[in-house]
Amino acid sequence: MKRQLLTLACTWAVAAGIALAAEPPAPNLSVQAVQIQTAEDENRRSDADSAPPRSRAEADEPASADTSASARSLKAGRQNRKAGTETGEDRKVKTGQKAPDPVVTVQSKTPPNVTVEIKKAPAETTPKPRKQTEQGRKIGINAASRMLILYENGKKVRMYHVGVGTPSTPTPPGFYSVQTKEVNPTWIDPSDTTVQIPAGPDNPLGYRWIGFHGTYGIHGTNNPSSVGYYVSNGCVRMHEKDVEELYPLVSIGTPVMVYYDRIVIDSAADHTVSYYIYPDGYGWQPLTVQDVRRALAGYGVENFVTAESIAAKIAASDGQPTYIAKAYDLYVNEKKLPLRALKAHGITYLPAVAVATALRLDLHWDNSRRLLTSPYGSAPGVVRNNVVYVNAAFADRLFHLSGALTGDLIYNMQSQAPPEPKAAVSVTISPTDGPSLKTT
């Protein structure tokens, strides 16, 4: 009776934590260096099927308050009532059911008359994960993409598909740390603690347990088909081979970040930028075209995708990668420009107005002929999201610049015959209904 009362008290405390949840806050199985995605959210609900195991902790792991026999019994008492019983979520997985398609808000058209100008990226209006620069290993879990990432000094070193909580019992966003570790955990029936399942093929926890917050943990599963779906009571399920690979790579105290971000952006070692949009399984993050543009702005490629293509990707929300371009920091005469040089389909594009402004050079854009003209010559231009770009092959003709990509992936350009500085930049605009240039 005393144990039952304690179990009820702990369950009430976890349920009360639901009121603390805040609105949650941007992959392919490749190991790439990207900014770590995090979140500003707090706890949601307890995961009954993830109760910490009752068997003894590893001898080489420090003890914690959660590893006492009584504490683990209480946690085990809240496990998923799954012993010998198939859950509704598991039935969904077997029948191939997924989260419903999200409602998409789309802005698919741009104004007919717009100004091409250099300006700072708009301020973030949606909370975004903080960039992590701390040293050491960290675990990141994105409940939207159902991916677990292990970071080493800010770089991805492992990525795994995982199963997470259902929409009614979500995996709680927040910042945690590894609290307990267990090999061959024992599952205890929450309705009758005398019923226990030792490690083996019938154990819902698999053969490894990594507890990170209360009764929530990362563990294996005896139902591998559930991995990759919204299926648990809040815990994070992994394929057994994956959790056994992860287990020795983390220790007590390893930070764990749980977040929810449908927009995932990958930047490869060669600076190739791709982006993914995942379904809104929890219904927490409706997206617009501008939301996606803001996320891409941090990588300097927001101008190289059309509103229509972003709208189509939001509508699909299929979690598949879309390649944009290779993005390089751009320097002109040792000065870093606010926009990047972008390489796509074998062509490197330079932001024409930004380059002209850095050189204090007159520039004319004839929209009807799609032609850029400077005091040195003319070259064709292309407009992307109201920004005029020019092929870097024409940089000498248009700007008297030469340059190339350096070994550290910086596009560095130098003037061949710098013009005399001018008091102001003059811009001539031809009569047109299309975009116009503006350098100030």
C-alpha positions in Angstrom: 0.0 0.0 0.0 2.8 2.4 0.8 4.5 1.8 -2.5 1.1 2.3 -4.3 0.6 5.7 -2.5 4.1 6.8 -3.5 3.5 5.7 -7.1 0.3 7.8 -7.1 2.1 10.8 -5.6 4.9 10.6 -8.2 2.3 10.2 -11.1 0.5 13.3 -9.8 3.7 15.3 -9.7 4.6 14.4 -13.3 1.1 15.2 -14.5 1.3 18.6 -12.8 4.4 19.3 -14.8 2.4 19.3 -18.0 1.3 22.9 -17.2 4.9 24.1 -17.5 5.2 23.1 -21.2 6.0 26.0 -23.4 5.5 26.4 -27.2 8.3 24.4 -28.8 10.8 26.1 -31.1 15.8 23.9 -37.8 17.9 14.7 -41.6 19.5 12.5 -43.8 21.8 9.9 -42.2 25.0 11.7 -43.0 27.6 12.9 -40.5 27.9 16.6 -41.2 29.0 19.7 -39.3 25.9 21.9 -38.7 24.6 24.2 -36.0 23.1 22.1 -33.3 19.3 22.4 -33.1 18.0 22.9 -29.6 14.7 24.1 -28.1 13.3 26.4 -25.4 10.6 24.1 -24.2 9.8 22.4 -20.9 8.3 19.2 -19.7 5.2 17.7 -21.1 4.1 14.3 -19.8 5.4 11.1 -18.2 6.3 8.1 -20.2 4.9 5.0 -18.6 6.6 2.5 -20.9 10.0 4.1 -20.1 10.2 3.4 -16.4 13.8 3.1 -15.3 14.8 -0.6 -14.9 14.9 -2.1 -11.5 18.0 -4.2 -11.9 21.2 -2.9 -10.4 23.2 -0.1 -12.1 26.5 -0.6 -13.7 29.3 -0.8 -11.2 31.3 1.9 -13.0 28.5 4.5 -13.1 28.1 7.1 -10.3 25.0 6.6 -8.1 22.2 9.1 -8.2 18.9 9.7 -6.4 17.1 7.9 -9.2 19.1 4.7 -8.9 17.8 3.7 -5.4 15.7 0.6 -5.3 12.6 2.4 -4.1 12.9 5.2 -6.6 13.3 2.8 -9.5 10.4 0.7 -8.3 8.2 3.8 -8.3 9.4 4.7 -11.8 8.9 1.2 -13.0 5.3 1.4 -11.6 4.6 4.0 -14.3 5.7 1.9 -17.3 3.6 1.2 -20.4 1.0 -1.5 -19.7 2.5 -3.3 -22.6 3.5 -6.7 -21.1 1.8 -9.2 -23.3 -0.5 -6.4 -24.6 -0.2 -4.5 -27.9 -0.8 -0.8 -27.6 -2.9 1.3 -29.9 0.2 3.1 -31.0 1.9 -0.2 -31.9 -1.2 -1.2 -33.9 -0.9 2.1 -35.8 2.7 1.3 -36.7 1.9 -2.1 -37.9 -0.9 -0.8 -40.2 1.4 1.9 -41.5 -0.6 4.8 -40.1 1.3 8.1 -39.5 0.5 11.5 -38.1 -2.1 13.4 -40.1 -1.0 15.8 -42.8 -0.4 19.3 -41.4 -2.4 22.3 -42.3 -0.1 24.5 -44.4 -0.2 28.3 -44.6 1.5 29.4 -47.8 2.6 32.7 -49.3 3.1 31.8 -52.9 3.4 35.2 -54.7 5.8 38.1 -54.4 4.8 41.7 -55.1 5.1 42.6 -58.8 7.2 45.7 -58.2 10.0 45.2 -55.7 13.4 46.7 -54.8 16.6 44.8 -54.9 18.6 45.9 -51.9 21.1 44.9 -49.3 19.6 44.6 -45.9 19.9 42.7 -42.7 18.0 39.5 -42.3 14.7 40.0 -40.5 14.6 39.4 -36.8 13.6 36.0 -35.6 9.9 35.8 -34.6 9.9 32.1 -34.0 12.0 30.8 -31.2 15.0 28.9 -32.7 17.4 26.5 -31.1 20.5 28.0 -29.6 23.8 27.3 -31.2 26.0 25.1 -29.1 29.7 25.7 -28.9 30.4 23.9 -25.7 33.0 21.1 -25.8 32.3 17.5 -25.2 29.5 15.1 -26.2 25.9 16.0 -26.2 22.7 14.3 -27.3 20.1 16.1 -29.4 16.6 14.6 -30.0 14.3 16.2 -32.6 10.8 14.9 -32.0 9.6 16.4 -35.3 12.2 14.5 -37.4 12.3 11.5 -35.1 16.1 11.7 -35.1 18.7 11.4 -32.3 22.1 13.1 -33.0 25.2 12.6 -30.9 27.5 15.7 -31.1 31.2 15.7 -30.4 32.5 19.3 -29.8 29.6 20.7 -31.8 29.9 18.3 -34.7 27.7 15.4 -35.6 29.3 12.0 -35.0 26.3 9.7 -34.9 22.7 10.0 -36.2 19.9 7.5 -35.4 16.2 7.0 -36.3 14.1 6.9 -33.1 10.5 6.4 -32.0 9.1 9.2 -29.8 6.0 9.9 -27.8 2.5 10.0 -29.3 0.7 13.4 -29.8 -1.2 12.8 -26.6 1.9 11.7 -24.6 4.7 13.7 -26.3 8.4 13.4 -25.6 9.0 16.6 -23.4 11.1 19.3 -25.0 13.8 20.7 -22.7 17.4 20.6 -21.6 18.3 17.6 -19.5 21.3 15.3 -18.8 21.9 11.5 -18.5 20.8 10.5 -15.0 21.0 6.7 -15.1 22.4 3.9 -17.3 21.4 0.3 -17.1 22.4 -2.9 -19.0 19.8 -5.6 -19.3 17.0 -3.7 -17.5 14.1 -5.5 -15.9 10.5 -4.4 -16.9 8.0 -4.3 -14.0 4.3 -4.4 -14.6 2.9 -1.1 -13.2 -0.4 -2.7 -12.3 1.3 -5.5 -10.4 4.9 -4.9 -9.4 5.3 -8.6 -8.6 5.1 -9.3 -12.4 8.5 -8.6 -13.9 10.1 -9.3 -17.3 13.9 -9.8 -17.2 16.1 -8.9 -20.1 15.3 -10.9 -23.2 13.2 -10.9 -26.3 9.9 -10.1 -24.4 11.3 -7.1 -22.5 9.8 -3.8 -23.9 12.9 -1.9 -22.8 15.3 -3.9 -24.9 18.8 -4.4 -23.4 19.9 -0.9 -22.7 18.4 2.0 -20.7 19.7 5.6 -20.6 17.5 7.7 -18.3 17.6 11.5 -18.8 14.7 13.0 -16.9 12.4 11.4 -14.3 10.8 8.4 -15.9 11.9 9.4 -19.4 14.7 7.5 -21.1 16.3 6.3 -24.2 16.1 2.5 -24.6 15.9 -0.4 -27.0 12.6 -2.1 -27.9 11.2 -5.5 -28.6 9.1 -3.9 -31.3 11.6 -2.5 -33.9 8.9 -1.6 -36.4 7.8 1.2 -34.1 11.1 3.1 -34.5 10.6 6.2 -36.6 7.0 6.8 -35.5 5.1 8.6 -32.8 4.4 5.5 -30.7 5.6 5.7 -27.1 4.3 7.3 -23.9 7.2 9.8 -24.1 10.3 7.7 -24.1 12.8 7.5 -27.0 12.9 4.1 -28.6 15.9 2.9 -30.7 16.9 -0.1 -32.7 18.8 -2.4 -30.4 22.0 -2.3 -32.4 21.8 1.5 -32.3 21.2 1.9 -28.6 24.0 -0.6 -27.9 26.3 1.5 -30.0 25.3 4.8 -28.3 25.4 3.4 -24.8 29.2 3.4 -24.2 29.6 6.8 -25.9 27.7 8.7 -23.2 28.0 8.9 -19.5 26.2 10.2 -16.4 25.9 13.9 -16.9 26.0 14.0 -20.7 23.7 16.8 -21.8 20.4 15.8 -23.5 18.4 18.3 -25.6 14.9 17.4 -26.7 13.3 19.9 -29.2 10.7 20.0 -31.9 11.6 21.7 -35.2 10.0 20.7 -38.5 12.7 22.6 -40.5 16.0 20.9 -40.5 18.9 22.4 -42.5 22.1 20.5 -43.3 25.4 22.1 -44.2 27.9 19.6 -45.5 31.7 19.8 -45.1 31.9 21.3 -48.6 29.2 23.9 -47.7 26.4 22.3 -49.6 23.2 23.4 -48.0 20.0 21.3 -48.1 16.8 21.5 -46.2 14.1 19.2 -44.9 10.5 19.8 -43.7 8.9 17.1 -41.6 5.2 16.5 -40.8 3.7 18.4 -37.9 3.1 15.2 -35.8 2.4 17.1 -32.6 0.5 20.0 -34.3 2.9 22.4 -32.6 4.5 24.2 -35.5 2.5 25.4 -38.5 4.8 26.8 -41.2 4.7 29.6 -43.7 7.1 30.5 -46.6 8.6 33.3 -44.5 9.3 30.9 -41.6 11.4 28.7 -43.9 13.1 31.7 -45.4 14.1 32.9 -42.0 15.6 29.5 -41.2 17.6 29.5 -44.4 18.8 33.0 -43.8 21.3 31.8 -41.3 23.0 29.9 -44.1 22.9 32.6 -46.7 20.8 30.7 -49.2 17.3 32.2 -48.5 17.4 34.1 -51.8 18.1 31.1 -53.9 14.8 29.4 -53.4 11.4 30.6 -54.8 8.3 31.1 -52.8 6.5 28.5 -54.9 9.1 25.8 -54.3 9.0 26.4 -50.6 5.2 26.3 -50.6 5.3 23.0 -52.4 7.8 21.6 -49.9 5.7 22.7 -46.9 2.7 21.0 -48.5 4.6 17.8 -49.0 6.3 17.8 -45.6 7.9 14.5 -46.5 11.2 14.8 -44.6 13.2 14.4 -47.9 16.2 16.6 -48.6 16.1 19.5 -51.1 19.4 20.7 -52.4 19.8 24.5 -52.6 23.5 25.6 -53.3 27.0 25.7 -51.9 27.3 28.8 -49.9 30.7 30.6 -49.4 31.6 33.7 -47.4 32.4 36.4 -50.0 35.4 38.8 -49.6 36.1 41.8 -51.9 39.4 43.5 -51.4 39.7 41.9 -47.9 36.2 43.1 -46.9 33.5 40.6 -46.1 30.2 41.2 -47.8 26.8 40.8 -46.2 25.7 38.3 -48.8 27.4 35.0 -49.8 28.6 33.7 -53.1 26.4 30.7 -54.1 27.3 27.8 -56.4 24.6 25.8 -58.1 24.7 23.6 -61.2 28.4 24.3 -61.6 28.0 28.1 -61.7 29.2 30.5 -58.9 26.8 33.5 -58.5 27.9 36.8 -57.0 25.4 39.3 -55.5 25.8 42.1 -57.9 24.6 45.0 -55.8 26.6 44.0 -52.8 29.8 43.8 -54.9 29.1 47.2 -56.5 28.5 48.8 -53.2 31.7 47.4 -51.8 33.6 48.8 -54.8 31.6 52.1 -54.7 31.0 51.5 -58.4 28.1 52.8 -60.6 25.8 50.0 -61.7 22.8 49.8 -64.0 20.2 47.0 -64.2 18.1 46.8 -67.3 15.3 44.5 -66.3 13.8 44.1 -69.7 17.1 42.8 -71.1 18.3 41.2 -67.9 21.5 43.1 -68.3 23.9 44.6 -65.7 26.1 47.5 -66.8 29.0 49.2 -65.0 31.7 51.7 -66.2 33.8 48.7 -67.3 31.3 46.7 -69.3 28.0 44.7 -69.3 27.0 41.2 -68.2 23.8 39.2 -68.0 22.2 38.9 -64.5 19.7 36.7 -62.9 17.1 37.7 -60.3 16.5 35.4 -57.3 14.0 36.5 -54.7 14.5 40.1 -55.8 18.3 39.9 -55.5 20.3 40.3 -58.8 23.2 37.8 -59.2 25.9 37.7 -61.8 28.0 34.7 -62.9 31.4 35.0 -61.3 32.9 34.3 -64.8 31.8 37.9 -65.7 33.4 39.5 -62.6 36.4 40.8 -64.5 34.3 42.3 -67.3 31.8 43.9 -65.0 33.8 44.8 -61.9 37.5 44.3 -62.8 37.7 41.7 -60.1 39.4 38.3 -60.1 39.3 35.6 -57.5 38.6 32.0 -56.7 37.6 29.7 -53.9 40.3 29.3 -51.2 41.2 26.1 -49.5 39.1 27.0 -46.5 36.1 27.5 -48.7 36.1 31.3 -48.8 35.4 33.1 -52.1 38.1 35.8 -52.2 38.2 38.5 -54.9 40.6 41.3 -55.6 40.4 44.4 -57.8 42.6 44.3 -60.9 42.3 48.1 -61.5 40.4 49.7 -58.6 38.4 52.8 -59.7 38.9 56.1 -57.9 36.6 56.3 -54.8 33.4 58.2 -55.4 31.5 60.4 -53.0 28.3 58.4 -53.6 27.1 55.5 -55.6 25.1 56.3 -58.6 22.4 53.9 -59.8 20.5 54.2 -63.1 17.2 52.3 -63.4 15.7 51.7 -66.8 11.9 52.0 -67.2 10.5 48.6 -66.2 7.9 46.9 -64.3 10.4 44.4 -62.9 12.9 44.6 -60.0 15.1 47.7 -59.7 18.5 48.2 -58.0 19.2 50.1 -54.9 22.6 50.2 -53.3 21.9 52.4 -50.2 
